[in-house]
């Protein structure tokens, strides 16, 4: 995948591979991705994905596209989801006080 996508209804992979390019920033918009006996790759351990990739999944909560899996997202069936991004030095922080619902 080496282009930003328009809003797609579905990406269905049957015994295939989808590899996201890491030479530029991209956006990916779809209602869902189904990986059936396939391999979705975003970076590798040896070469982590370092550019920005924004994946947005669209759809309605009541939709019934894939009743067993849900209505939007990445669904894997006998496949592999391989995501390796840039290593972050600090991925969390310690709060001084407990946060309450609605706090920012």
Secondary structure, 3 states (H helix, E strand, C coil): CCCCCCEEEEEEEECCEEECCCCCCEEEEEEEEEEECCEEEECCCCCCECCCEEEEECCCCCCCCECCCECCEEEEECCEEEECECCCCCCCCCCCCCCCCCCC
